[in-house]
Amino acid sequence: MKRSTMNTVVGSALAAAAGVFVYKAYQEKNTVRVQEDIDMHNSKEIDERESVYAIEDSSEQGLSQLDSAYREEWQANAFPQTQKELRELEEDK
């Protein structure tokens, strides 16, 4: 093989490899990375665990950790906080 032909083949291979790397880098740059949702308000597990303040505060008994987080808002809006309070409201109707 002639030296010029060999240089052309090697140069073409290097150009193709460079093109692949540029394409991959472009794709990686444009991908949207989203972190896993770690917000407690979207967690079913948090909604099943008992409130950490249930031992200390009797008003927290019967609330899940998620309910405990929303408790202040519920108090401001006079929303019933426990299943017991919901049943009492239904019986009063």
Z-matrix of the N, CA and C atoms (Angstrom, degrees):
N
C 1 1.429
C 2 1.524 1 109.29
N 3 1.284 2 114.11 1 142.29
C 4 1.457 3 118.23 2 178.55
C 5 1.520 4 110.06 3 -71.28
N 6 1.291 5 114.56 4 153.37
C 7 1.460 6 120.76 5 -179.76
C 8 1.539 7 110.71 6 -63.62
N 9 1.306 8 118.86 7 -38.69
C 10 1.466 9 122.26 8 -179.34
C 11 1.525 10 110.97 9 -67.96
N 12 1.320 11 117.74 10 -36.14
C 13 1.466 12 121.83 11 177.61
C 14 1.528 13 109.64 12 -67.10
N 15 1.335 14 115.60 13 -42.97
C 16 1.465 15 120.69 14 179.01
C 17 1.536 16 110.41 15 -62.90
N 18 1.314 17 117.23 16 -42.33
C 19 1.461 18 121.19 17 177.44
C 20 1.529 19 111.30 18 -62.43
N 21 1.312 20 117.83 19 -38.42
C 22 1.461 21 122.64 20 178.81
C 23 1.531 22 110.71 21 -65.22
N 24 1.334 23 117.16 22 -43.73
C 25 1.465 24 121.84 23 -179.76
C 26 1.536 25 110.33 24 -65.29
N 27 1.318 26 116.96 25 -47.05
C 28 1.463 27 121.08 26 179.95
C 29 1.530 28 110.18 27 -64.59
N 30 1.296 29 117.99 28 -42.18
C 31 1.462 30 121.99 29 178.56
C 32 1.517 31 111.58 30 -63.16
N 33 1.326 32 116.90 31 -40.76
C 34 1.468 33 120.99 32 178.05
C 35 1.528 34 111.00 33 -64.65
N 36 1.341 35 116.35 34 -41.38
C 37 1.465 36 120.39 35 179.10
C 38 1.531 37 110.48 36 -64.11
N 39 1.328 38 116.86 37 -42.82
C 40 1.461 39 120.52 38 178.44
C 41 1.532 40 111.35 39 -64.95
N 42 1.323 41 116.95 40 -39.45
C 43 1.462 42 120.78 41 178.59
C 44 1.531 43 110.68 42 -65.52
N 45 1.335 44 116.97 43 -40.03
C 46 1.461 45 120.71 44 178.50
C 47 1.532 46 110.48 45 -65.21
N 48 1.336 47 116.33 46 -42.73
C 49 1.465 48 120.23 47 179.01
C 50 1.528 49 110.34 48 -63.73
N 51 1.316 50 117.01 49 -41.78
C 52 1.463 51 120.66 50 178.38
C 53 1.527 52 110.23 51 -63.28
N 54 1.326 53 116.95 52 -39.58
C 55 1.462 54 121.18 53 177.92
C 56 1.519 55 111.88 54 -62.16
N 57 1.336 56 116.37 55 -40.64
C 58 1.467 57 120.42 56 178.51
C 59 1.526 58 110.17 57 -64.13
N 60 1.328 59 117.38 58 -44.73
C 61 1.467 60 120.90 59 179.52
C 62 1.530 61 111.61 60 -63.45
N 63 1.309 62 116.92 61 -40.21
C 64 1.465 63 120.58 62 178.61
C 65 1.529 64 110.08 63 -65.35
N 66 1.331 65 117.06 64 -42.55
C 67 1.458 66 121.65 65 179.46
C 68 1.532 67 110.84 66 -62.45
N 69 1.340 68 116.88 67 -45.43
C 70 1.467 69 121.07 68 178.90
C 71 1.531 70 111.02 69 -62.82
N 72 1.327 71 116.71 70 -42.52
C 73 1.464 72 120.50 71 179.38
C 74 1.530 73 110.39 72 -64.31
N 75 1.316 74 117.26 73 -38.57
C 76 1.464 75 121.74 74 178.72
C 77 1.526 76 110.45 75 -64.91
N 78 1.337 77 116.45 76 -43.20
C 79 1.462 78 120.26 77 178.83
C 80 1.527 79 111.00 78 -63.95
N 81 1.327 80 116.49 79 -43.33
C 82 1.458 81 120.48 80 -179.00
C 83 1.527 82 111.19 81 -65.02
N 84 1.313 83 115.97 82 -36.69
C 85 1.463 84 120.34 83 -179.86
C 86 1.528 85 110.98 84 -66.76
N 87 1.312 86 117.13 85 -34.12
C 88 1.467 87 121.39 86 -175.49
C 89 1.522 88 114.09 87 -92.26
N 90 1.331 89 118.07 88 -2.61
C 91 1.458 90 118.55 89 177.94
C 92 1.520 91 109.39 90 -76.95
N 93 1.303 92 115.14 91 142.02
C 94 1.456 93 121.25 92 179.84
C 95 1.522 94 107.72 93 -92.98
N 96 1.305 95 115.99 94 121.18
C 97 1.461 96 120.73 95 178.88
C 98 1.523 97 108.22 96 -98.51
N 99 1.312 98 114.85 97 125.51
C 100 1.454 99 120.89 98 179.62
C 101 1.519 100 107.55 99 -119.69
N 102 1.311 101 116.39 100 126.34
C 103 1.451 102 119.90 101 178.15
C 104 1.516 103 109.71 102 -74.58
N 105 1.305 104 114.32 103 151.21
C 106 1.451 105 120.02 104 178.05
C 107 1.525 106 109.25 105 -60.32
N 108 1.319 107 114.81 106 141.86
C 109 1.459 108 119.87 107 -177.56
C 110 1.525 109 109.82 108 -69.40
N 111 1.315 110 115.70 109 113.14
C 112 1.460 111 119.98 110 -179.52
C 113 1.525 112 110.76 111 -112.81
N 114 1.292 113 116.33 112 12.40
C 115 1.458 114 121.30 113 -179.69
C 116 1.524 115 109.18 114 -68.87
N 117 1.310 116 117.29 115 130.00
C 118 1.460 117 119.89 116 -176.10
C 119 1.524 118 112.10 117 -66.98
N 120 1.309 119 118.35 118 -22.65
C 121 1.458 120 120.67 119 -177.79
C 122 1.528 121 112.10 120 -72.88
N 123 1.326 122 117.55 121 -12.45
C 124 1.458 123 121.09 122 178.38
C 125 1.520 124 111.70 123 -108.19
N 126 1.305 125 117.86 124 13.13
C 127 1.451 126 121.87 125 -175.66
C 128 1.526 127 110.89 126 -100.97
N 129 1.312 128 116.26 127 124.28
C 130 1.465 129 120.38 128 177.17
C 131 1.522 130 110.52 129 -72.25
N 132 1.333 131 115.90 130 -31.05
C 133 1.460 132 120.51 131 -179.66
C 134 1.530 133 110.87 132 -63.99
N 135 1.316 134 117.08 133 -41.76
C 136 1.465 135 121.54 134 179.30
C 137 1.527 136 110.17 135 -65.35
N 138 1.327 137 116.89 136 -31.35
C 139 1.462 138 120.65 137 -179.07
C 140 1.527 139 111.71 138 -75.64
N 141 1.334 140 117.79 139 -13.57
C 142 1.459 141 120.77 140 -179.72
C 143 1.528 142 112.86 141 -100.96
N 144 1.324 143 118.10 142 -23.60
C 145 1.473 144 121.53 143 -179.83
C 146 1.522 145 110.79 144 -74.83
N 147 1.336 146 115.01 145 144.21
C 148 1.464 147 119.34 146 177.23
C 149 1.521 148 109.96 147 -71.33
N 150 1.298 149 115.79 148 148.96
C 151 1.459 150 122.02 149 179.60
C 152 1.526 151 110.63 150 -57.42
N 153 1.312 152 116.43 151 140.21
C 154 1.463 153 120.62 152 -179.70
C 155 1.525 154 111.36 153 -71.28
N 156 1.309 155 117.92 154 -18.45
C 157 1.462 156 122.02 155 -179.73
C 158 1.527 157 112.42 156 -94.27
N 159 1.326 158 118.08 157 3.93
C 160 1.465 159 121.42 158 -175.79
C 161 1.523 160 111.85 159 -63.37
N 162 1.326 161 118.12 160 -31.56
C 163 1.466 162 121.23 161 -179.42
C 164 1.529 163 110.26 162 -71.08
N 165 1.322 164 116.38 163 -40.49
C 166 1.466 165 121.66 164 -175.54
C 167 1.527 166 113.13 165 -82.94
N 168 1.330 167 116.47 166 -37.85
C 169 1.460 168 121.26 167 -172.04
C 170 1.525 169 109.37 168 -117.98
N 171 1.327 170 116.85 169 118.37
C 172 1.465 171 120.01 170 -177.44
C 173 1.528 172 111.99 171 -66.03
N 174 1.324 173 117.64 172 -25.51
C 175 1.466 174 119.71 173 179.46
C 176 1.530 175 111.58 174 -73.84
N 177 1.323 176 117.13 175 -14.27
C 178 1.469 177 121.05 176 178.34
C 179 1.528 178 111.77 177 -89.37
N 180 1.330 179 117.85 178 -10.50
C 181 1.461 180 120.51 179 -178.91
C 182 1.518 181 109.58 180 -66.15
N 183 1.312 182 115.46 181 134.45
C 184 1.456 183 121.02 182 -178.61
C 185 1.515 184 113.35 183 90.21
N 186 1.331 185 117.30 184 -3.46
C 187 1.464 186 120.77 185 178.86
C 188 1.521 187 110.30 186 -99.54
N 189 1.307 188 115.95 187 145.43
C 190 1.466 189 119.99 188 172.22
C 191 1.527 190 108.29 189 -83.92
N 192 1.325 191 116.22 190 173.00
C 193 1.468 192 119.22 191 179.17
C 194 1.526 193 110.79 192 -64.01
N 195 1.326 194 117.04 193 -35.76
C 196 1.461 195 120.30 194 177.77
C 197 1.530 196 110.44 195 -66.71
N 198 1.329 197 115.55 196 -43.68
C 199 1.467 198 119.45 197 177.92
C 200 1.523 199 110.96 198 -62.23
N 201 1.321 200 115.97 199 -38.23
C 202 1.463 201 120.63 200 178.88
C 203 1.527 202 110.80 201 -61.83
N 204 1.324 203 116.27 202 -36.91
C 205 1.466 204 120.20 203 178.91
C 206 1.530 205 111.28 204 -67.06
N 207 1.327 206 116.58 205 -32.97
C 208 1.469 207 120.87 206 -179.60
C 209 1.535 208 112.78 207 -89.86
N 210 1.310 209 117.69 208 -3.00
C 211 1.464 210 121.86 209 -171.88
C 212 1.527 211 113.32 210 -55.43
N 213 1.311 212 117.98 211 -46.01
C 214 1.472 213 120.45 212 -178.35
C 215 1.527 214 111.55 213 -60.12
N 216 1.321 215 115.56 214 -41.01
C 217 1.468 216 119.42 215 178.90
C 218 1.528 217 110.22 216 -65.39
N 219 1.317 218 116.27 217 -40.67
C 220 1.460 219 119.70 218 178.88
C 221 1.523 220 111.16 219 -64.03
N 222 1.326 221 116.45 220 -40.13
C 223 1.462 222 119.44 221 179.29
C 224 1.525 223 110.69 222 -64.27
N 225 1.302 224 116.81 223 -39.29
C 226 1.465 225 120.36 224 179.84
C 227 1.527 226 111.20 225 -65.17
N 228 1.332 227 116.74 226 -31.94
C 229 1.462 228 121.19 227 -178.12
C 230 1.526 229 112.90 228 -100.37
N 231 1.329 230 117.36 229 5.66
C 232 1.469 231 123.43 230 -179.63
C 233 1.524 232 111.83 231 56.78
N 234 1.318 233 116.66 232 41.43
C 235 1.458 234 122.66 233 178.90
C 236 1.525 235 108.73 234 -90.78
N 237 1.345 236 119.11 235 135.49
C 238 1.468 237 120.21 236 179.01
C 239 1.533 238 110.31 237 -62.23
N 240 1.339 239 115.93 238 138.18
C 241 1.455 240 119.71 239 -171.51
C 242 1.519 241 114.30 240 -101.26
N 243 1.300 242 118.87 241 -24.10
C 244 1.463 243 120.40 242 -177.16
C 245 1.521 244 109.59 243 -122.36
N 246 1.326 245 114.90 244 165.49
C 247 1.463 246 120.35 245 176.70
C 248 1.533 247 109.90 246 -62.99
N 249 1.326 248 115.51 247 -35.12
C 250 1.462 249 120.23 248 178.86
C 251 1.527 250 110.52 249 -61.13
N 252 1.320 251 116.68 250 -45.86
C 253 1.468 252 120.51 251 178.96
C 254 1.525 253 111.07 252 -65.02
N 255 1.334 254 117.27 253 -37.33
C 256 1.469 255 120.05 254 177.55
C 257 1.523 256 110.59 255 -63.18
N 258 1.345 257 116.95 256 -43.95
C 259 1.466 258 120.41 257 178.92
C 260 1.528 259 111.16 258 -63.27
N 261 1.341 260 116.35 259 -40.76
C 262 1.467 261 119.76 260 178.67
C 263 1.525 262 111.18 261 -62.32
N 264 1.326 263 116.81 262 -40.30
C 265 1.465 264 120.03 263 178.06
C 266 1.522 265 111.41 264 -65.52
N 267 1.340 266 116.82 265 -39.18
C 268 1.463 267 120.29 266 179.52
C 269 1.528 268 110.81 267 -67.54
N 270 1.339 269 116.58 268 -37.02
C 271 1.464 270 120.28 269 179.26
C 272 1.523 271 111.57 270 -69.58
N 273 1.327 272 116.74 271 -31.64
C 274 1.466 273 120.83 272 -179.84
C 275 1.522 274 112.50 273 -71.95
N 276 1.300 275 118.20 274 -20.82
C 277 1.473 276 121.02 275 -177.02
C 278 1.490 277 112.58 276 -67.24
